[in-house]
């Protein structure tokens, strides 16, 4: 309010220096700008731009490349393709035995592994050794929902490595060193990591406020989004902040929980392997996997069925920023509606037309986006936005825009080109392998992606209008989350 008053006073003082004619000129310029923003580009100018046709676009979707191998009772997915002698290894450990109260420590564990001393290396030497002989070893956490049964999902702690074929043994040795001998009890180093994590999360949660807001809004109704909140979102940040603030009092408890969490995850019977390489790259893989399994041992702990307290919160989180990130989220499948490839086109249309013109061009936001998930989880969001009420109102009127949408063949083709460009983003071997692995875990078939592509390539403006109910279903629950200044 103080800043707004200062601006008003400054503008009033400036206006006082203008005569009546100068004020009128400013009014005329403003009206001209508004008219320019409202008027579409003349068709004769648009037609000068050369453009592809639907027939120019590839008709077939990219196939998945999974070959199932069995190393004892462990599943290994092999994505065979040319990788120029590089093996892309992913060891996936199911977290389904971790008690619910320890789930936030799954998120903490992924930041700590590889960043503390081990039995044979200081953390600095460990880092240097890995980067001298490999393309890196990293730890991440991901969840995957079954596309045929949305109530089912799996979550994995993933240990990934990129190595030349002859360095595969080295990668497994370093992974064993990290998983089995990391020294969580180094209190000084542990505090440094937690303080660094807190600082990085502060920057990330605010600079990527749209992602934060979307995840938080989705956590009101989605189990996987709620899990992401516990391990990397605002809920997780609050735990990190509390631990950093009271480290001396809680350090022993934190160390014990990290050890306990690791013991629930890193066992042989939780392991699944994904490996992208040529056929010759498989040499030695089974031996290394079996050796790792022996080192890890097995566990008789039972899987946990998580019961997350999903409920609508509608929150705003205040930051020092003078802009906001506004998000609305919902799920159309929960309203009995099915996913269709036309939703991908709608995302493109909204990004370059309705949301772009209203939230960015007229509203002054830096960006705006939307997304419609295959399992129904969907969102609208703005990025560095000076408005809250106006933007929320624009989201509300998306239904009317879709209901009244009309486009000629040229415009529909333009939107389809934009959509296909997302579907056909060039993929390196690592990305292709990861795409295939994700499809396997989520039960997504080639027929599913081919059907989606066909729906995109044959879509008409009537297919977009038919999505009115999908948009209504997303907006109906009024799940709202805002990150930013007052």
Protein Blocks (a to p, Z undefined) as FASTA:
>chain_A
ZZmmmmmmmmmmmmmmpcfklmmmmmmmmmmmmmmmmpccdfklmmmpccddfklpcfbd
cdddddcddehjaccddddddeehpacddddddfklgcfklmmmmmmmmmmgopaccfkb
cfklmmmmmmmmmgbdcddddddddfklmmbccddddddddddfklmmmmmmmmmmmmmm
ccfklmklmmmmmmmmmmmmmmmmmmmmmmmmmmmmmmmmpmklmmmmmmmmmmlmmmmm
mmmmmmmmmmmmmmmmmmmmmmmmmcfklpccdddddfklmgoklmmmmmmmmmnopafb
dcdddddddddfkpadddfbfbdcddddddfklnopacdfklmmmmmmmmmmmmmmmmmm
mnopabdcddddfkopacdddehiabfklmmmmmmmmmmmmmmgccdfklmmmmmmmmmm
mmmgccdfklmmmmmmmmmmnopafklmmmmmmmmmmpcfklmmmmmmmmmmmmmnopac
deddZZ
